[in-house]
Amino acid sequence: MTSRLAYALFIAFAVWAGVAGCSNTGTSVTPSPTPGASISPAPDTLYVNDATSRTIRAYVNASKLSGSGVATRVYSTSDISRGDVVYDAASDTLWYPQAQQLPPTPPATFVERFGAASTIGVVPSPPAAPSSMTQLNNMEGTATYDKNHNYLYVALTTSNAIQVFTNATALTSGSTPAAQVTVSFTDGSVPNPHPQEIYYDSVNDRLFVADDAAVVAEFDNFGAGAGVTHTALANRQICGLFSPDGLAYNATTDTLFIGEETAKQVDVVQHASTVSSTCLTHTQTISGFSVGPLGLAYDTPRDILYVYDPTNIVVIGPGASSDAGSVGSIANVREFTDNVSSLDGFGLFVDTTH
């Protein structure tokens, strides 16, 4: 399985090689004309994890970016791994779970929380520091927020355990997990599958878990029982994948997006939670990414999918839920990278409120 820290170090070397003369810009996407503001009146701010600068970078009006993006707010993470970016619009809270490798001598890692996130770190001010840093060792670097119960779910490294922080919007340095949920699912390609990426669907109280081998498992009514330690059994699985990692979801149409790193494609799985099969199949794909795809984020009002294909952010849509084929052949596709930092990371989150 891919370590997010190890991958960050690999990309860091690739970026160095790029400085020495090799291009670090993807060639699979040709930017198309920027879409107009009529797509949606909702705001669209994209939060992007960047290990190169050890920051999270926020881009306003991200759906219209093409070529070069200018970060309007920057947050310090002090972390070179490629962790998730988790955000709650109602409380304006941003979380970042640091990732680490296992012993012999792993450093301490923290869940970093930024309160009033949309008001701090405004460029050209220095990057905003976390409001709190909650220590939790052996983190995978993946987390997701359950706004129904105000829980933050954080996955551990090489374990199928998910730690549950209650009262997540008010985490302090002394907060500890209130419970641990062991997620149980099967993957014939690996002996001990464990979460590599997790995504919580607040509309249906469902957790999606990607194991970075061949499976994405689904757990119904997850938050309802997450307040106490227990084992949760998968209700269904999507199988036959190639290093699934990034996850995004359209709850309106029940469309799940899965980034397959090895296959360099995004699976667009329609009716992801309603088919009764124990091992769902999938046929609709967006292919031809240059490196990833790694992290994903979905903008529901615009039907736009953001894909982290280091060192670029690929913007697909509107119409991402029905798109298929080579990403270079889809009509409304563009890409951007940061005008200051050579983007290297995984985590993406789009805020359509601020």
C-alpha positions as CSV (number, residue, x, y, z in Angstrom):
1,M,0.0,0.0,0.0
2,T,1.1,3.5,-0.7
3,S,2.4,5.5,2.2
4,R,1.3,9.2,1.9
5,L,4.6,10.3,3.5
6,A,6.7,8.1,1.2
7,Y,4.8,9.4,-1.8
8,A,5.4,13.0,-0.7
9,L,9.1,12.3,-0.5
10,F,8.9,10.8,-4.0
11,I,7.1,13.8,-5.4
12,A,9.6,16.1,-3.6
13,F,12.4,14.4,-5.5
14,A,10.4,14.7,-8.8
15,V,9.9,18.4,-8.2
16,W,13.7,18.7,-7.6
17,A,14.3,16.9,-10.8
18,G,11.9,19.3,-12.5
19,V,14.0,22.2,-11.4
20,A,17.1,20.4,-12.8
21,G,15.5,20.3,-16.2
22,C,12.5,17.9,-16.3
23,S,9.0,19.3,-16.6
24,N,6.7,18.7,-13.6
25,T,3.6,19.8,-15.3
26,G,1.1,17.2,-16.5
27,T,0.5,16.9,-20.2
28,S,-2.7,15.0,-20.3
29,V,-5.0,18.0,-20.1
30,T,-5.3,21.0,-22.5
31,P,-7.0,23.9,-20.7
32,S,-10.4,24.8,-22.3
33,P,-12.1,28.2,-22.1
34,T,-12.9,29.2,-18.6
35,P,-16.6,28.7,-17.7
36,G,-18.7,31.8,-16.9
37,A,-20.1,32.8,-13.6
38,S,-23.5,31.6,-14.6
39,I,-22.6,28.0,-13.6
40,S,-23.8,28.7,-10.1
41,P,-24.2,31.7,-7.8
42,A,-22.7,29.7,-4.9
43,P,-19.2,30.6,-3.7
44,D,-16.5,28.1,-4.5
45,T,-13.3,28.1,-2.4
46,L,-11.0,25.1,-2.9
47,Y,-8.7,24.1,-0.1
48,V,-5.5,22.3,-1.3
49,N,-2.9,20.5,0.8
50,D,0.6,21.3,-0.4
51,A,3.6,19.4,1.1
52,T,6.1,21.5,-0.8
53,S,5.3,24.6,1.2
54,R,3.9,22.7,4.2
55,T,0.7,24.6,3.9
56,I,-3.0,24.4,3.0
57,R,-3.8,26.9,0.3
58,A,-7.2,28.3,-0.4
59,Y,-8.3,29.4,-3.9
60,V,-11.4,31.5,-4.3
61,N,-13.5,31.1,-7.5
62,A,-11.7,27.8,-8.1
63,S,-14.2,26.6,-10.7
64,K,-13.0,29.3,-13.1
65,L,-9.2,28.8,-12.6
66,S,-7.1,27.8,-15.6
67,G,-3.4,27.8,-16.0
68,S,-2.2,29.5,-12.7
69,G,-4.0,29.9,-9.4
70,V,-3.3,32.5,-6.7
71,A,-3.9,31.4,-3.1
72,T,-6.0,34.0,-1.2
73,R,-5.5,32.3,2.2
74,V,-2.7,30.1,3.5
75,Y,-2.6,27.9,6.6
76,S,0.6,26.4,8.1
77,T,0.7,22.6,8.6
78,S,4.4,22.0,9.4
79,D,4.0,18.6,7.7
80,I,5.5,17.2,4.5
81,S,3.0,14.4,4.1
82,R,-0.1,14.4,1.9
83,G,-2.9,14.4,4.4
84,D,-6.6,15.0,3.9
85,V,-8.2,18.5,4.1
86,V,-11.4,18.4,6.0
87,Y,-13.8,21.4,6.3
88,D,-17.1,22.2,7.9
89,A,-18.9,25.3,6.5
90,A,-21.4,25.6,9.3
91,S,-18.8,26.1,12.0
92,D,-16.1,27.5,9.5
93,T,-13.7,24.9,10.9
94,L,-10.7,23.4,9.0
95,W,-8.9,20.2,10.0
96,Y,-5.7,18.6,8.8
97,P,-4.6,15.1,10.0
98,Q,-0.8,14.7,9.7
99,A,0.4,11.4,8.3
100,Q,3.5,9.4,9.4
101,Q,5.3,6.2,8.8
102,L,5.7,3.5,11.4
103,P,8.7,3.1,13.8
104,P,11.6,2.7,14.4
105,T,11.4,6.4,15.3
106,P,8.2,8.1,14.2
107,P,7.7,11.7,15.2
108,A,4.5,12.7,17.0
109,T,1.6,13.6,14.7
110,F,-1.3,15.9,15.3
111,V,-4.8,16.7,14.1
112,E,-4.5,20.4,13.4
113,R,-7.7,22.5,13.8
114,F,-8.2,26.0,12.3
115,G,-11.2,27.9,13.7
116,A,-12.9,30.7,11.8
117,A,-10.9,29.4,8.8
118,S,-12.4,31.7,6.2
119,T,-11.2,34.8,8.0
120,I,-7.5,33.9,8.8
121,G,-4.3,33.5,6.8
122,V,-5.3,36.1,4.3
123,V,-2.5,36.8,1.9
124,P,-0.1,38.6,2.2
125,S,-0.2,37.9,5.9
126,P,1.9,35.0,7.2
127,P,0.2,31.6,7.0
128,A,-2.3,31.1,9.8
129,A,-1.3,28.8,12.7
130,P,-3.6,26.1,14.0
131,S,-6.1,27.0,16.7
132,S,-5.3,23.7,18.4
133,M,-3.1,20.6,17.8
134,T,-4.4,17.3,19.1
135,Q,-1.8,14.6,19.3
136,L,-2.7,11.2,17.8
137,N,0.1,8.9,16.7
138,N,0.2,6.5,13.8
139,M,-2.3,8.4,11.7
140,E,-2.8,7.4,8.1
141,G,-3.4,11.1,7.1
142,T,-7.0,10.5,6.3
143,A,-10.0,11.9,8.1
144,T,-13.6,13.0,7.5
145,Y,-16.2,15.1,9.3
146,D,-19.6,13.9,10.5
147,K,-21.7,17.1,10.8
148,N,-24.8,15.1,12.0
149,H,-23.0,14.2,15.2
150,N,-20.1,16.6,15.3
151,Y,-17.6,13.7,15.0
152,L,-14.2,13.7,13.3
153,Y,-13.2,10.3,12.1
154,V,-9.4,9.7,11.8
155,A,-7.9,6.5,10.3
156,L,-4.8,4.9,11.7
157,T,-1.8,3.5,9.8
158,T,-1.8,-0.3,8.9
159,S,-4.9,-0.8,11.0
160,N,-8.6,-1.1,10.3
161,A,-9.3,1.1,13.3
162,I,-10.9,4.5,13.0
163,Q,-10.6,6.9,15.9
164,V,-13.7,9.0,16.8
165,F,-13.3,12.5,18.2
166,T,-16.6,13.9,19.6
167,N,-17.3,17.7,19.8
168,A,-14.9,17.9,16.8
169,T,-15.4,21.6,16.2
170,A,-13.9,22.4,19.6
171,L,-10.9,20.0,19.7
172,T,-8.2,21.1,22.1
173,S,-4.6,19.9,22.6
174,G,-5.9,17.7,25.4
175,S,-8.7,16.0,23.4
176,T,-8.6,12.3,23.1
177,P,-10.7,9.9,21.0
178,A,-14.0,9.0,22.6
179,A,-14.4,5.7,20.7
180,Q,-12.8,3.4,18.2
181,V,-14.7,1.8,15.3
182,T,-13.1,-1.3,13.7
183,V,-14.3,-1.4,10.1
184,S,-14.5,-4.9,8.8
185,F,-14.4,-5.7,5.1
186,T,-12.7,-8.1,2.7
187,D,-10.2,-7.8,-0.1
188,G,-8.8,-10.9,-1.7
189,S,-5.8,-9.1,-3.0
190,V,-4.4,-8.2,0.5
191,P,-4.5,-10.1,3.8
192,N,-5.3,-7.2,6.1
193,P,-7.1,-4.4,4.3
194,H,-7.3,-1.1,6.1
195,P,-8.6,2.4,5.4
196,Q,-6.4,4.5,3.1
197,E,-9.1,7.1,2.5
198,I,-12.4,7.7,4.2
199,Y,-15.4,9.8,3.2
200,Y,-18.5,10.5,5.2
201,D,-21.9,11.1,3.5
202,S,-23.9,13.3,5.9
203,V,-27.1,13.0,3.9
204,N,-27.4,9.2,4.4
205,D,-25.1,8.7,7.5
206,R,-22.8,6.5,5.4
207,L,-19.1,6.0,5.5
208,F,-17.1,5.1,2.3
209,V,-13.7,3.4,2.9
210,A,-11.0,2.9,0.2
211,D,-8.2,0.4,1.1
212,D,-5.7,1.4,-1.7
213,A,-5.7,-2.2,-3.0
214,A,-8.9,-3.3,-4.8
215,V,-11.9,-2.3,-2.7
216,V,-14.1,0.6,-1.6
217,A,-16.4,-0.6,1.3
218,E,-19.6,1.1,2.4
219,F,-20.9,1.3,5.9
220,D,-24.6,2.4,6.4
221,N,-25.8,4.2,9.6
222,F,-22.2,4.7,10.5
223,G,-22.4,7.8,12.7
224,A,-25.4,6.5,14.6
225,G,-23.2,3.9,16.4
226,A,-19.8,5.7,16.2
227,G,-20.0,7.1,19.7
228,V,-19.1,3.8,21.3
229,T,-16.3,1.3,20.5
230,H,-17.5,-1.5,18.3
231,T,-16.9,-3.4,15.0
232,A,-18.8,-2.2,11.9
233,L,-19.4,-4.7,9.1
234,A,-19.5,-3.4,5.5
235,N,-23.0,-3.4,3.9
236,R,-21.6,-3.6,0.3
237,Q,-18.3,-3.3,-1.6
238,I,-17.1,-2.0,-4.9
239,C,-14.5,-4.4,-6.1
240,G,-11.9,-5.0,-8.8
241,L,-10.2,-1.6,-8.4
242,F,-6.6,-0.6,-8.9
243,S,-5.2,1.3,-5.9
244,P,-8.4,3.3,-5.0
245,D,-7.6,6.2,-2.8
246,G,-9.3,9.5,-3.5
247,L,-13.1,9.7,-2.8
248,A,-15.8,12.2,-3.6
249,Y,-19.6,11.9,-3.6
250,N,-22.7,13.5,-5.2
251,A,-25.4,12.7,-2.6
252,T,-28.1,14.1,-4.9
253,T,-27.6,11.5,-7.6
254,D,-25.8,8.9,-5.5
255,T,-22.7,9.1,-7.7
256,L,-19.4,8.0,-6.1
257,F,-16.1,9.2,-7.6
258,I,-13.1,6.9,-6.9
259,G,-9.6,7.9,-7.9
260,E,-7.6,4.8,-9.0
261,E,-4.0,5.7,-8.7
262,T,-2.5,2.7,-10.5
263,A,-5.0,2.8,-13.4
264,K,-4.7,6.6,-13.6
265,Q,-8.4,7.0,-13.9
266,V,-11.5,8.1,-11.9
267,D,-14.4,5.7,-11.6
268,V,-17.8,7.3,-11.8
269,V,-20.0,4.8,-9.9
270,Q,-23.7,5.6,-10.4
271,H,-26.3,4.4,-7.8
272,A,-23.4,3.6,-5.5
273,S,-25.4,2.9,-2.4
274,T,-28.6,1.3,-3.7
275,V,-27.5,-1.8,-5.6
276,S,-27.9,-4.8,-3.4
277,S,-24.9,-6.8,-4.8
278,T,-22.2,-7.6,-2.3
279,C,-19.5,-6.6,-4.9
280,L,-20.6,-3.8,-7.1
281,T,-19.2,-3.4,-10.6
282,H,-18.4,-0.2,-12.4
283,T,-18.0,0.8,-16.1
284,Q,-18.0,4.6,-16.4
285,T,-14.5,6.0,-16.1
286,I,-12.5,9.2,-16.7
287,S,-9.0,8.1,-17.8
288,G,-5.7,9.5,-18.9
289,F,-4.4,11.3,-15.9
290,S,-0.6,11.9,-15.8
291,V,0.3,10.8,-12.3
292,G,-2.6,10.2,-10.0
293,P,-5.4,10.7,-9.6
294,L,-4.9,11.3,-5.9
295,G,-7.3,13.4,-3.9
296,L,-10.7,14.3,-5.1
297,A,-13.3,17.0,-4.2
298,Y,-16.8,17.5,-5.6
299,D,-18.7,20.8,-6.0
300,T,-22.4,19.8,-5.9
301,P,-24.0,23.1,-7.1
302,R,-21.9,23.1,-10.3
303,D,-21.4,19.3,-10.8
304,I,-17.6,19.9,-10.9
305,L,-15.0,17.4,-9.9
306,Y,-11.5,18.5,-8.7
307,V,-8.7,16.0,-9.2
308,Y,-5.3,16.3,-7.6
309,D,-3.0,15.0,-10.4
310,P,0.3,16.3,-9.1
311,T,1.5,18.8,-9.6
312,N,-1.7,20.2,-11.0
313,I,-5.4,20.4,-10.0
314,V,-7.6,19.2,-12.8
315,V,-11.1,20.8,-12.9
316,I,-13.8,18.6,-14.7
317,G,-17.2,20.0,-15.4
318,P,-19.8,21.2,-15.1
319,G,-21.2,17.8,-16.0
320,A,-18.7,15.6,-14.2
321,S,-21.3,13.1,-13.0
322,S,-22.0,12.1,-16.7
323,D,-18.5,12.5,-18.1
324,A,-16.5,9.5,-19.4
325,G,-13.5,8.8,-21.6
326,S,-10.1,10.3,-21.8
327,V,-9.8,13.4,-19.6
328,G,-8.1,15.2,-22.6
329,S,-11.1,14.6,-24.8
330,I,-13.8,15.9,-22.4
331,A,-15.0,19.3,-23.5
332,N,-15.1,21.2,-20.3
333,V,-11.8,20.4,-18.6
334,R,-9.0,22.7,-17.4
335,E,-6.2,22.6,-15.0
336,F,-4.2,25.0,-12.8
337,T,-1.2,25.0,-10.5
338,D,-0.1,27.5,-7.8
339,N,1.7,30.6,-9.0
340,V,4.1,30.4,-6.0
341,S,4.4,26.8,-4.9
342,S,4.9,23.6,-7.0
343,L,1.8,21.8,-5.7
344,D,2.5,18.4,-4.1
345,G,-0.2,16.8,-2.0
346,F,-3.4,14.9,-1.8
347,G,-6.1,16.6,0.2
348,L,-8.8,18.7,-1.5
349,F,-12.0,20.2,-0.2
350,V,-14.4,22.6,-1.9
351,D,-16.5,25.1,0.2
352,T,-19.6,26.4,-1.6
353,T,-20.7,28.5,1.4
354,H,-18.0,31.2,2.0
